[in-house]
Amino acid sequence: MLRTIAMGVLVGSAILLTLIVFRKKLGWAWLSLFGTHLILAALGIYIVNFSGLLTEIYIPLNPATIGAVTVLGLPGVIMLLGLKITLF
């Protein structure tokens, strides 16, 4: 029962989001901008992992870390480095 309700909410929100994107004439520019941010986030994490400056620190590439760096940019990479140093 709960799973059916959750799927209904997911499908309904997807349909409404699609209607908003096509009704407001947002185009596909936002998608290319998001893709660019996503690629730069992964590149920033790769640079930290394989630069050799901090050999004991490795930031895993997973949706949470890439999402944080996509939203926050370069300060997100620094935040992840700080968290890795202080917590682990």
PDB file with one MODEL, atoms N, CA, C and O in Angstrom:
MODEL        1
ATOM      1  N   MET A   1       0.824  -1.189   0.000  1.00  0.00           N
ATOM      2  CA  MET A   1       0.000   0.000   0.000  1.00  0.00           C
ATOM      3  C   MET A   1       0.872   1.259   0.000  1.00  0.00           C
ATOM      4  O   MET A   1       0.690   2.163  -0.816  1.00  0.00           O
ATOM      5  N   LEU A   2       1.817   1.289   0.933  1.00  0.00           N
ATOM      6  CA  LEU A   2       2.694   2.455   1.039  1.00  0.00           C
ATOM      7  C   LEU A   2       3.582   2.585  -0.193  1.00  0.00           C
ATOM      8  O   LEU A   2       3.872   3.693  -0.646  1.00  0.00           O
ATOM      9  N   ARG A   3       4.008   1.448  -0.729  1.00  0.00           N
ATOM     10  CA  ARG A   3       4.838   1.464  -1.933  1.00  0.00           C
ATOM     11  C   ARG A   3       4.060   2.006  -3.131  1.00  0.00           C
ATOM     12  O   ARG A   3       4.621   2.728  -3.956  1.00  0.00           O
ATOM     13  N   THR A   4       2.794   1.670  -3.234  1.00  0.00           N
ATOM     14  CA  THR A   4       1.948   2.158  -4.321  1.00  0.00           C
ATOM     15  C   THR A   4       1.762   3.672  -4.222  1.00  0.00           C
ATOM     16  O   THR A   4       1.793   4.374  -5.233  1.00  0.00           O
ATOM     17  N   ILE A   5       1.573   4.160  -3.023  1.00  0.00           N
ATOM     18  CA  ILE A   5       1.416   5.605  -2.818  1.00  0.00           C
ATOM     19  C   ILE A   5       2.708   6.327  -3.183  1.00  0.00           C
ATOM     20  O   ILE A   5       2.675   7.373  -3.831  1.00  0.00           O
ATOM     21  N   ALA A   6       3.839   5.777  -2.771  1.00  0.00           N
ATOM     22  CA  ALA A   6       5.128   6.391  -3.083  1.00  0.00           C
ATOM     23  C   ALA A   6       5.368   6.416  -4.591  1.00  0.00           C
ATOM     24  O   ALA A   6       5.859   7.413  -5.119  1.00  0.00           O
ATOM     25  N   MET A   7       5.032   5.345  -5.282  1.00  0.00           N
ATOM     26  CA  MET A   7       5.191   5.313  -6.745  1.00  0.00           C
ATOM     27  C   MET A   7       4.250   6.310  -7.408  1.00  0.00           C
ATOM     28  O   MET A   7       4.619   6.940  -8.399  1.00  0.00           O
ATOM     29  N   GLY A   8       3.059   6.459  -6.883  1.00  0.00           N
ATOM     30  CA  GLY A   8       2.129   7.442  -7.426  1.00  0.00           C
ATOM     31  C   GLY A   8       2.643   8.864  -7.269  1.00  0.00           C
ATOM     32  O   GLY A   8       2.526   9.675  -8.188  1.00  0.00           O
ATOM     33  N   VAL A   9       3.212   9.170  -6.108  1.00  0.00           N
ATOM     34  CA  VAL A   9       3.790  10.497  -5.884  1.00  0.00           C
ATOM     35  C   VAL A   9       4.968  10.720  -6.814  1.00  0.00           C
ATOM     36  O   VAL A   9       5.117  11.813  -7.361  1.00  0.00           O
ATOM     37  N   LEU A  10       5.815   9.704  -7.009  1.00  0.00           N
ATOM     38  CA  LEU A  10       6.963   9.822  -7.898  1.00  0.00           C
ATOM     39  C   LEU A  10       6.536  10.069  -9.340  1.00  0.00           C
ATOM     40  O   LEU A  10       7.084  10.945 -10.008  1.00  0.00           O
ATOM     41  N   VAL A  11       5.573   9.313  -9.817  1.00  0.00           N
ATOM     42  CA  VAL A  11       5.094   9.482 -11.192  1.00  0.00           C
ATOM     43  C   VAL A  11       4.422  10.839 -11.355  1.00  0.00           C
ATOM     44  O   VAL A  11       4.640  11.524 -12.355  1.00  0.00           O
ATOM     45  N   GLY A  12       3.618  11.229 -10.393  1.00  0.00           N
ATOM     46  CA  GLY A  12       2.950  12.527 -10.464  1.00  0.00           C
ATOM     47  C   GLY A  12       3.929  13.686 -10.469  1.00  0.00           C
ATOM     48  O   GLY A  12       3.760  14.635 -11.235  1.00  0.00           O
ATOM     49  N   SER A  13       4.937  13.624  -9.637  1.00  0.00           N
ATOM     50  CA  SER A  13       5.922  14.707  -9.604  1.00  0.00           C
ATOM     51  C   SER A  13       6.751  14.743 -10.875  1.00  0.00           C
ATOM     52  O   SER A  13       7.127  15.822 -11.333  1.00  0.00           O
ATOM     53  N   ALA A  14       7.045  13.577 -11.458  1.00  0.00           N
ATOM     54  CA  ALA A  14       7.784  13.541 -12.720  1.00  0.00           C
ATOM     55  C   ALA A  14       6.972  14.172 -13.846  1.00  0.00           C
ATOM     56  O   ALA A  14       7.515  14.910 -14.668  1.00  0.00           O
ATOM     57  N   ILE A  15       5.682  13.884 -13.884  1.00  0.00           N
ATOM     58  CA  ILE A  15       4.819  14.473 -14.905  1.00  0.00           C
ATOM     59  C   ILE A  15       4.720  15.984 -14.728  1.00  0.00           C
ATOM     60  O   ILE A  15       4.804  16.728 -15.706  1.00  0.00           O
ATOM     61  N   LEU A  16       4.544  16.442 -13.499  1.00  0.00           N
ATOM     62  CA  LEU A  16       4.469  17.886 -13.251  1.00  0.00           C
ATOM     63  C   LEU A  16       5.776  18.591 -13.572  1.00  0.00           C
ATOM     64  O   LEU A  16       5.758  19.702 -14.102  1.00  0.00           O
ATOM     65  N   LEU A  17       6.905  17.973 -13.266  1.00  0.00           N
ATOM     66  CA  LEU A  17       8.196  18.558 -13.600  1.00  0.00           C
ATOM     67  C   LEU A  17       8.375  18.659 -15.106  1.00  0.00           C
ATOM     68  O   LEU A  17       8.885  19.663 -15.604  1.00  0.00           O
ATOM     69  N   THR A  18       7.965  17.639 -15.828  1.00  0.00           N
ATOM     70  CA  THR A  18       8.047  17.677 -17.287  1.00  0.00           C
ATOM     71  C   THR A  18       7.167  18.787 -17.852  1.00  0.00           C
ATOM     72  O   THR A  18       7.581  19.502 -18.765  1.00  0.00           O
ATOM     73  N   LEU A  19       5.966  18.935 -17.321  1.00  0.00           N
ATOM     74  CA  LEU A  19       5.087  20.013 -17.772  1.00  0.00           C
ATOM     75  C   LEU A  19       5.697  21.388 -17.504  1.00  0.00           C
ATOM     76  O   LEU A  19       5.602  22.279 -18.348  1.00  0.00           O
ATOM     77  N   ILE A  20       6.310  21.567 -16.363  1.00  0.00           N
ATOM     78  CA  ILE A  20       6.926  22.857 -16.036  1.00  0.00           C
ATOM     79  C   ILE A  20       8.076  23.150 -16.982  1.00  0.00           C
ATOM     80  O   ILE A  20       8.208  24.278 -17.457  1.00  0.00           O
ATOM     81  N   VAL A  21       8.908  22.161 -17.266  1.00  0.00           N
ATOM     82  CA  VAL A  21      10.060  22.373 -18.145  1.00  0.00           C
ATOM     83  C   VAL A  21       9.598  22.782 -19.541  1.00  0.00           C
ATOM     84  O   VAL A  21      10.166  23.702 -20.129  1.00  0.00           O
ATOM     85  N   PHE A  22       8.580  22.116 -20.081  1.00  0.00           N
ATOM     86  CA  PHE A  22       8.152  22.422 -21.433  1.00  0.00           C
ATOM     87  C   PHE A  22       7.226  23.638 -21.502  1.00  0.00           C
ATOM     88  O   PHE A  22       7.191  24.310 -22.533  1.00  0.00           O
ATOM     89  N   ARG A  23       6.495  23.933 -20.468  1.00  0.00           N
ATOM     90  CA  ARG A  23       5.591  25.077 -20.475  1.00  0.00           C
ATOM     91  C   ARG A  23       6.350  26.390 -20.313  1.00  0.00           C
ATOM     92  O   ARG A  23       6.006  27.385 -20.952  1.00  0.00           O
ATOM     93  N   LYS A  24       7.369  26.404 -19.474  1.00  0.00           N
ATOM     94  CA  LYS A  24       8.126  27.630 -19.216  1.00  0.00           C
ATOM     95  C   LYS A  24       9.177  27.908 -20.286  1.00  0.00           C
ATOM     96  O   LYS A  24       9.853  28.934 -20.224  1.00  0.00           O
ATOM     97  N   LYS A  25       9.326  27.036 -21.246  1.00  0.00           N
ATOM     98  CA  LYS A  25      10.295  27.191 -22.326  1.00  0.00           C
ATOM     99  C   LYS A  25      11.710  27.360 -21.787  1.00  0.00           C
ATOM    100  O   LYS A  25      12.466  28.214 -22.250  1.00  0.00           O
ATOM    101  N   LEU A  26      12.057  26.531 -20.798  1.00  0.00           N
ATOM    102  CA  LEU A  26      13.398  26.589 -20.233  1.00  0.00           C
ATOM    103  C   LEU A  26      14.455  26.085 -21.206  1.00  0.00           C
ATOM    104  O   LEU A  26      15.622  26.466 -21.122  1.00  0.00           O
ATOM    105  N   GLY A  27      14.041  25.238 -22.115  1.00  0.00           N
ATOM    106  CA  GLY A  27      14.995  24.703 -23.070  1.00  0.00           C
ATOM    107  C   GLY A  27      15.896  23.661 -22.432  1.00  0.00           C
ATOM    108  O   GLY A  27      15.624  23.138 -21.352  1.00  0.00           O
ATOM    109  N   TRP A  28      16.958  23.388 -23.130  1.00  0.00           N
ATOM    110  CA  TRP A  28      17.884  22.371 -22.658  1.00  0.00           C
ATOM    111  C   TRP A  28      19.181  22.985 -22.163  1.00  0.00           C
ATOM    112  O   TRP A  28      20.132  22.251 -21.891  1.00  0.00           O
ATOM    113  N   ALA A  29      19.256  24.305 -22.037  1.00  0.00           N
ATOM    114  CA  ALA A  29      20.481  24.964 -21.575  1.00  0.00           C
ATOM    115  C   ALA A  29      20.793  24.589 -20.130  1.00  0.00           C
ATOM    116  O   ALA A  29      21.962  24.450 -19.768  1.00  0.00           O
ATOM    117  N   TRP A  30      19.772  24.427 -19.308  1.00  0.00           N
ATOM    118  CA  TRP A  30      20.005  24.066 -17.914  1.00  0.00           C
ATOM    119  C   TRP A  30      20.623  22.685 -17.797  1.00  0.00           C
ATOM    120  O   TRP A  30      21.400  22.421 -16.880  1.00  0.00           O
ATOM    121  N   LEU A  31      20.274  21.799 -18.732  1.00  0.00           N
ATOM    122  CA  LEU A  31      20.820  20.446 -18.696  1.00  0.00           C
ATOM    123  C   LEU A  31      22.308  20.447 -19.040  1.00  0.00           C
ATOM    124  O   LEU A  31      23.085  19.718 -18.424  1.00  0.00           O
ATOM    125  N   SER A  32      22.707  21.253 -20.009  1.00  0.00           N
ATOM    126  CA  SER A  32      24.131  21.328 -20.346  1.00  0.00           C
ATOM    127  C   SER A  32      24.919  22.002 -19.225  1.00  0.00           C
ATOM    128  O   SER A  32      26.060  21.622 -18.964  1.00  0.00           O
ATOM    129  N   LEU A  33      24.335  22.987 -18.566  1.00  0.00           N
ATOM    130  CA  LEU A  33      25.008  23.628 -17.440  1.00  0.00           C
ATOM    131  C   LEU A  33      25.182  22.649 -16.278  1.00  0.00           C
ATOM    132  O   LEU A  33      26.245  22.603 -15.659  1.00  0.00           O
ATOM    133  N   PHE A  34      24.158  21.879 -15.987  1.00  0.00           N
ATOM    134  CA  PHE A  34      24.247  20.873 -14.929  1.00  0.00           C
ATOM    135  C   PHE A  34      25.276  19.809 -15.281  1.00  0.00           C
ATOM    136  O   PHE A  34      26.047  19.382 -14.421  1.00  0.00           O
ATOM    137  N   GLY A  35      25.294  19.377 -16.540  1.00  0.00           N
ATOM    138  CA  GLY A  35      26.283  18.389 -16.975  1.00  0.00           C
ATOM    139  C   GLY A  35      27.701  18.905 -16.852  1.00  0.00           C
ATOM    140  O   GLY A  35      28.606  18.160 -16.476  1.00  0.00           O
ATOM    141  N   THR A  36      27.901  20.184 -17.168  1.00  0.00           N
ATOM    142  CA  THR A  36      29.226  20.786 -17.027  1.00  0.00           C
ATOM    143  C   THR A  36      29.646  20.817 -15.569  1.00  0.00           C
ATOM    144  O   THR A  36      30.794  20.502 -15.254  1.00  0.00           O
ATOM    145  N   HIS A  37      28.748  21.187 -14.679  1.00  0.00           N
ATOM    146  CA  HIS A  37      29.057  21.199 -13.248  1.00  0.00           C
ATOM    147  C   HIS A  37      29.363  19.791 -12.741  1.00  0.00           C
ATOM    148  O   HIS A  37      30.251  19.607 -11.908  1.00  0.00           O
ATOM    149  N   LEU A  38      28.635  18.808 -13.239  1.00  0.00           N
ATOM    150  CA  LEU A  38      28.848  17.428 -12.826  1.00  0.00           C
ATOM    151  C   LEU A  38      30.221  16.930 -13.260  1.00  0.00           C
ATOM    152  O   LEU A  38      30.917  16.273 -12.485  1.00  0.00           O
ATOM    153  N   ILE A  39      30.613  17.236 -14.488  1.00  0.00           N
ATOM    154  CA  ILE A  39      31.920  16.823 -14.994  1.00  0.00           C
ATOM    155  C   ILE A  39      33.041  17.529 -14.240  1.00  0.00           C
ATOM    156  O   ILE A  39      34.043  16.904 -13.895  1.00  0.00           O
ATOM    157  N   LEU A  40      32.883  18.819 -13.982  1.00  0.00           N
ATOM    158  CA  LEU A  40      33.909  19.553 -13.239  1.00  0.00           C
ATOM    159  C   LEU A  40      34.023  19.060 -11.795  1.00  0.00           C
ATOM    160  O   LEU A  40      35.115  19.060 -11.226  1.00  0.00           O
ATOM    161  N   ALA A  41      32.912  18.645 -11.204  1.00  0.00           N
ATOM    162  CA  ALA A  41      32.948  18.099  -9.844  1.00  0.00           C
ATOM    163  C   ALA A  41      33.747  16.806  -9.817  1.00  0.00           C
ATOM    164  O   ALA A  41      34.601  16.621  -8.950  1.00  0.00           O
ATOM    165  N   ALA A  42      33.478  15.911 -10.757  1.00  0.00           N
ATOM    166  CA  ALA A  42      34.221  14.656 -10.815  1.00  0.00           C
ATOM    167  C   ALA A  42      35.695  14.915 -11.097  1.00  0.00           C
ATOM    168  O   ALA A  42      36.559  14.244 -10.531  1.00  0.00           O
ATOM    169  N   LEU A  43      35.991  15.868 -11.955  1.00  0.00           N
ATOM    170  CA  LEU A  43      37.374  16.212 -12.270  1.00  0.00           C
ATOM    171  C   LEU A  43      38.094  16.763 -11.048  1.00  0.00           C
ATOM    172  O   LEU A  43      39.258  16.433 -10.818  1.00  0.00           O
ATOM    173  N   GLY A  44      37.424  17.595 -10.262  1.00  0.00           N
ATOM    174  CA  GLY A  44      38.026  18.132  -9.043  1.00  0.00           C
ATOM    175  C   GLY A  44      38.357  17.050  -8.037  1.00  0.00           C
ATOM    176  O   GLY A  44      39.411  17.089  -7.403  1.00  0.00           O
ATOM    177  N   ILE A  45      37.461  16.081  -7.886  1.00  0.00           N
ATOM    178  CA  ILE A  45      37.716  14.984  -6.953  1.00  0.00           C
ATOM    179  C   ILE A  45      38.851  14.103  -7.471  1.00  0.00           C
ATOM    180  O   ILE A  45      39.686  13.647  -6.691  1.00  0.00           O
ATOM    181  N   TYR A  46      38.885  13.861  -8.783  1.00  0.00           N
ATOM    182  CA  TYR A  46      39.983  13.087  -9.359  1.00  0.00           C
ATOM    183  C   TYR A  46      41.326  13.774  -9.139  1.00  0.00           C
ATOM    184  O   TYR A  46      42.316  13.114  -8.822  1.00  0.00           O
ATOM    185  N   ILE A  47      41.365  15.083  -9.302  1.00  0.00           N
ATOM    186  CA  ILE A  47      42.611  15.822  -9.104  1.00  0.00           C
ATOM    187  C   ILE A  47      43.093  15.676  -7.672  1.00  0.00           C
ATOM    188  O   ILE A  47      44.284  15.476  -7.435  1.00  0.00           O
ATOM    189  N   VAL A  48      42.184  15.774  -6.722  1.00  0.00           N
ATOM    190  CA  VAL A  48      42.571  15.610  -5.316  1.00  0.00           C
ATOM    191  C   VAL A  48      43.062  14.186  -5.061  1.00  0.00           C
ATOM    192  O   VAL A  48      44.056  13.993  -4.362  1.00  0.00           O
ATOM    193  N   ASN A  49      42.387  13.203  -5.611  1.00  0.00           N
ATOM    194  CA  ASN A  49      42.739  11.809  -5.350  1.00  0.00           C
ATOM    195  C   ASN A  49      44.071  11.407  -5.974  1.00  0.00           C
ATOM    196  O   ASN A  49      44.837  10.661  -5.365  1.00  0.00           O
ATOM    197  N   PHE A  50      44.350  11.886  -7.162  1.00  0.00           N
ATOM    198  CA  PHE A  50      45.512  11.392  -7.895  1.00  0.00           C
ATOM    199  C   PHE A  50      46.622  12.422  -8.066  1.00  0.00           C
ATOM    200  O   PHE A  50      47.551  12.193  -8.841  1.00  0.00           O
ATOM    201  N   SER A  51      46.551  13.549  -7.364  1.00  0.00           N
ATOM    202  CA  SER A  51      47.605  14.559  -7.500  1.00  0.00           C
ATOM    203  C   SER A  51      48.858  14.165  -6.735  1.00  0.00           C
ATOM    204  O   SER A  51      49.959  14.543  -7.136  1.00  0.00           O
ATOM    205  N   GLY A  52      48.726  13.421  -5.655  1.00  0.00           N
ATOM    206  CA  GLY A  52      49.872  13.013  -4.872  1.00  0.00           C
ATOM    207  C   GLY A  52      50.256  14.012  -3.798  1.00  0.00           C
ATOM    208  O   GLY A  52      51.205  13.766  -3.053  1.00  0.00           O
ATOM    209  N   LEU A  53      49.554  15.129  -3.691  1.00  0.00           N
ATOM    210  CA  LEU A  53      49.871  16.107  -2.658  1.00  0.00           C
ATOM    211  C   LEU A  53      49.511  15.595  -1.272  1.00  0.00           C
ATOM    212  O   LEU A  53      50.272  15.767  -0.319  1.00  0.00           O
ATOM    213  N   LEU A  54      48.377  14.981  -1.170  1.00  0.00           N
ATOM    214  CA  LEU A  54      47.927  14.395   0.095  1.00  0.00           C
ATOM    215  C   LEU A  54      47.764  12.894  -0.138  1.00  0.00           C
ATOM    216  O   LEU A  54      46.706  12.445  -0.580  1.00  0.00           O
ATOM    217  N   THR A  55      48.795  12.128   0.153  1.00  0.00           N
ATOM    218  CA  THR A  55      48.781  10.718  -0.217  1.00  0.00           C
ATOM    219  C   THR A  55      47.843   9.875   0.652  1.00  0.00           C
ATOM    220  O   THR A  55      47.331   8.858   0.182  1.00  0.00           O
ATOM    221  N   GLU A  56      47.608  10.268   1.891  1.00  0.00           N
ATOM    222  CA  GLU A  56      46.772   9.447   2.768  1.00  0.00           C
ATOM    223  C   GLU A  56      45.288   9.760   2.639  1.00  0.00           C
ATOM    224  O   GLU A  56      44.465   9.114   3.289  1.00  0.00           O
ATOM    225  N   ILE A  57      44.935  10.735   1.816  1.00  0.00           N
ATOM    226  CA  ILE A  57      43.533  11.137   1.699  1.00  0.00           C
ATOM    227  C   ILE A  57      42.986  10.679   0.351  1.00  0.00           C
ATOM    228  O   ILE A  57      43.564  10.958  -0.700  1.00  0.00           O
ATOM    229  N   TYR A  58      41.869   9.976   0.406  1.00  0.00           N
ATOM    230  CA  TYR A  58      41.174   9.529  -0.794  1.00  0.00           C
ATOM    231  C   TYR A  58      39.698   9.837  -0.624  1.00  0.00           C
ATOM    232  O   TYR A  58      39.073   9.373   0.330  1.00  0.00           O
ATOM    233  N   ILE A  59      39.139  10.607  -1.531  1.00  0.00           N
ATOM    234  CA  ILE A  59      37.705  10.928  -1.505  1.00  0.00           C
ATOM    235  C   ILE A  59      37.007  10.002  -2.502  1.00  0.00           C
ATOM    236  O   ILE A  59      37.297  10.068  -3.696  1.00  0.00           O
ATOM    237  N   PRO A  60      36.107   9.153  -2.048  1.00  0.00           N
ATOM    238  CA  PRO A  60      35.450   8.231  -2.980  1.00  0.00           C
ATOM    239  C   PRO A  60      34.506   8.977  -3.930  1.00  0.00           C
ATOM    240  O   PRO A  60      33.908   9.994  -3.580  1.00  0.00           O
ATOM    241  N   LEU A  61      34.399   8.438  -5.121  1.00  0.00           N
ATOM    242  CA  LEU A  61      33.452   8.990  -6.094  1.00  0.00           C
ATOM    243  C   LEU A  61      32.132   8.253  -5.941  1.00  0.00           C
ATOM    244  O   LEU A  61      31.986   7.117  -6.392  1.00  0.00           O
ATOM    245  N   ASN A  62      31.185   8.902  -5.306  1.00  0.00           N
ATOM    246  CA  ASN A  62      29.852   8.336  -5.158  1.00  0.00           C
ATOM    247  C   ASN A  62      28.849   9.483  -5.319  1.00  0.00           C
ATOM    248  O   ASN A  62      29.260  10.643  -5.352  1.00  0.00           O
ATOM    249  N   PRO A  63      27.565   9.199  -5.420  1.00  0.00           N
ATOM    250  CA  PRO A  63      26.589  10.264  -5.656  1.00  0.00           C
ATOM    251  C   PRO A  63      26.599  11.363  -4.595  1.00  0.00           C
ATOM    252  O   PRO A  63      26.347  12.526  -4.910  1.00  0.00           O
ATOM    253  N   ALA A  64      26.883  11.013  -3.356  1.00  0.00           N
ATOM    254  CA  ALA A  64      26.870  12.026  -2.297  1.00  0.00           C
ATOM    255  C   ALA A  64      28.020  13.017  -2.460  1.00  0.00           C
ATOM    256  O   ALA A  64      27.820  14.226  -2.349  1.00  0.00           O
ATOM    257  N   THR A  65      29.229  12.505  -2.725  1.00  0.00           N
ATOM    258  CA  THR A  65      30.367  13.416  -2.853  1.00  0.00           C
ATOM    259  C   THR A  65      30.278  14.244  -4.132  1.00  0.00           C
ATOM    260  O   THR A  65      30.560  15.442  -4.116  1.00  0.00           O
ATOM    261  N   ILE A  66      29.892  13.620  -5.227  1.00  0.00           N
ATOM    262  CA  ILE A  66      29.768  14.376  -6.470  1.00  0.00           C
ATOM    263  C   ILE A  66      28.626  15.379  -6.378  1.00  0.00           C
ATOM    264  O   ILE A  66      28.735  16.483  -6.912  1.00  0.00           O
ATOM    265  N   GLY A  67      27.542  15.020  -5.717  1.00  0.00           N
ATOM    266  CA  GLY A  67      26.440  15.956  -5.530  1.00  0.00           C
ATOM    267  C   GLY A  67      26.842  17.160  -4.703  1.00  0.00           C
ATOM    268  O   GLY A  67      26.474  18.291  -5.022  1.00  0.00           O
ATOM    269  N   ALA A  68      27.601  16.918  -3.635  1.00  0.00           N
ATOM    270  CA  ALA A  68      28.054  18.035  -2.797  1.00  0.00           C
ATOM    271  C   ALA A  68      28.958  18.972  -3.577  1.00  0.00           C
ATOM    272  O   ALA A  68      28.832  20.192  -3.469  1.00  0.00           O
ATOM    273  N   VAL A  69      29.870  18.410  -4.362  1.00  0.00           N
ATOM    274  CA  VAL A  69      30.784  19.248  -5.130  1.00  0.00           C
ATOM    275  C   VAL A  69      30.060  19.918  -6.295  1.00  0.00           C
ATOM    276  O   VAL A  69      30.418  21.034  -6.671  1.00  0.00           O
ATOM    277  N   THR A  70      29.057  19.272  -6.871  1.00  0.00           N
ATOM    278  CA  THR A  70      28.282  19.898  -7.943  1.00  0.00           C
ATOM    279  C   THR A  70      27.542  21.118  -7.428  1.00  0.00           C
ATOM    280  O   THR A  70      27.503  22.149  -8.099  1.00  0.00           O
ATOM    281  N   VAL A  71      26.959  21.013  -6.255  1.00  0.00           N
ATOM    282  CA  VAL A  71      26.198  22.130  -5.695  1.00  0.00           C
ATOM    283  C   VAL A  71      27.118  23.218  -5.160  1.00  0.00           C
ATOM    284  O   VAL A  71      26.869  24.403  -5.383  1.00  0.00           O
ATOM    285  N   LEU A  72      28.186  22.830  -4.451  1.00  0.00           N
ATOM    286  CA  LEU A  72      29.026  23.803  -3.769  1.00  0.00           C
ATOM    287  C   LEU A  72      30.224  24.280  -4.583  1.00  0.00           C
ATOM    288  O   LEU A  72      30.797  25.324  -4.271  1.00  0.00           O
ATOM    289  N   GLY A  73      30.612  23.544  -5.611  1.00  0.00           N
ATOM    290  CA  GLY A  73      31.757  23.938  -6.421  1.00  0.00           C
ATOM    291  C   GLY A  73      33.073  23.601  -5.734  1.00  0.00           C
ATOM    292  O   GLY A  73      33.162  22.614  -5.003  1.00  0.00           O
ATOM    293  N   LEU A  74      34.092  24.419  -5.967  1.00  0.00           N
ATOM    294  CA  LEU A  74      35.407  24.190  -5.380  1.00  0.00           C
ATOM    295  C   LEU A  74      35.383  24.187  -3.852  1.00  0.00           C
ATOM    296  O   LEU A  74      36.092  23.382  -3.249  1.00  0.00           O
ATOM    297  N   PRO A  75      34.603  25.046  -3.201  1.00  0.00           N
ATOM    298  CA  PRO A  75      34.515  24.920  -1.745  1.00  0.00           C
ATOM    299  C   PRO A  75      33.972  23.565  -1.287  1.00  0.00           C
ATOM    300  O   PRO A  75      34.250  23.144  -0.164  1.00  0.00           O
ATOM    301  N   GLY A  76      33.211  22.884  -2.125  1.00  0.00           N
ATOM    302  CA  GLY A  76      32.730  21.550  -1.785  1.00  0.00           C
ATOM    303  C   GLY A  76      33.864  20.542  -1.719  1.00  0.00           C
ATOM    304  O   GLY A  76      33.862  19.655  -0.865  1.00  0.00           O
ATOM    305  N   VAL A  77      34.846  20.674  -2.629  1.00  0.00           N
ATOM    306  CA  VAL A  77      36.016  19.794  -2.585  1.00  0.00           C
ATOM    307  C   VAL A  77      36.803  20.052  -1.306  1.00  0.00           C
ATOM    308  O   VAL A  77      37.250  19.112  -0.649  1.00  0.00           O
ATOM    309  N   ILE A  78      36.970  21.314  -0.956  1.00  0.00           N
ATOM    310  CA  ILE A  78      37.695  21.677   0.260  1.00  0.00           C
ATOM    311  C   ILE A  78      36.938  21.177   1.496  1.00  0.00           C
ATOM    312  O   ILE A  78      37.550  20.722   2.462  1.00  0.00           O
ATOM    313  N   MET A  79      35.602  21.266   1.457  1.00  0.00           N
ATOM    314  CA  MET A  79      34.796  20.757   2.566  1.00  0.00           C
ATOM    315  C   MET A  79      34.977  19.255   2.734  1.00  0.00           C
ATOM    316  O   MET A  79      35.120  18.769   3.856  1.00  0.00           O
ATOM    317  N   LEU A  80      34.971  18.517   1.628  1.00  0.00           N
ATOM    318  CA  LEU A  80      35.167  17.077   1.706  1.00  0.00           C
ATOM    319  C   LEU A  80      36.559  16.729   2.221  1.00  0.00           C
ATOM    320  O   LEU A  80      36.723  15.777   2.984  1.00  0.00           O
ATOM    321  N   LEU A  81      37.560  17.500   1.804  1.00  0.00           N
ATOM    322  CA  LEU A  81      38.910  17.283   2.323  1.00  0.00           C
ATOM    323  C   LEU A  81      38.958  17.518   3.830  1.00  0.00           C
ATOM    324  O   LEU A  81      39.551  16.733   4.570  1.00  0.00           O
ATOM    325  N   GLY A  82      38.339  18.593   4.273  1.00  0.00           N
ATOM    326  CA  GLY A  82      38.304  18.894   5.711  1.00  0.00           C
ATOM    327  C   GLY A  82      37.586  17.816   6.496  1.00  0.00           C
ATOM    328  O   GLY A  82      38.041  17.422   7.570  1.00  0.00           O
ATOM    329  N   LEU A  83      36.466  17.335   5.973  1.00  0.00           N
ATOM    330  CA  LEU A  83      35.735  16.268   6.648  1.00  0.00           C
ATOM    331  C   LEU A  83      36.555  14.986   6.714  1.00  0.00           C
ATOM    332  O   LEU A  83      36.570  14.296   7.733  1.00  0.00           O
ATOM    333  N   LYS A  84      37.239  14.675   5.612  1.00  0.00           N
ATOM    334  CA  LYS A  84      38.046  13.468   5.578  1.00  0.00           C
ATOM    335  C   LYS A  84      39.199  13.536   6.568  1.00  0.00           C
ATOM    336  O   LYS A  84      39.511  12.547   7.232  1.00  0.00           O
ATOM    337  N   ILE A  85      39.838  14.709   6.670  1.00  0.00           N
ATOM    338  CA  ILE A  85      40.970  14.868   7.595  1.00  0.00           C
ATOM    339  C   ILE A  85      40.498  14.818   9.045  1.00  0.00           C
ATOM    340  O   ILE A  85      41.135  14.171   9.876  1.00  0.00           O
ATOM    341  N   THR A  86      39.403  15.484   9.358  1.00  0.00           N
ATOM    342  CA  THR A  86      38.981  15.569  10.766  1.00  0.00           C
ATOM    343  C   THR A  86      38.246  14.326  11.242  1.00  0.00           C
ATOM    344  O   THR A  86      38.401  13.936  12.399  1.00  0.00           O
ATOM    345  N   LEU A  87      37.455  13.697  10.394  1.00  0.00           N
ATOM    346  CA  LEU A  87      36.649  12.560  10.849  1.00  0.00           C
ATOM    347  C   LEU A  87      37.330  11.225  10.693  1.00  0.00           C
ATOM    348  O   LEU A  87      37.091  10.311  11.483  1.00  0.00           O
ATOM    349  N   PHE A  88      38.165  11.095   9.702  1.00  0.00           N
ATOM    350  CA  PHE A  88      38.749   9.770   9.449  1.00  0.00           C
ATOM    351  C   PHE A  88      40.223   9.864   9.556  1.00  0.00           C
ATOM    352  O   PHE A  88      40.919   8.865   9.380  1.00  0.00           O
TER     353      PHE A  88
ENDMDL
END
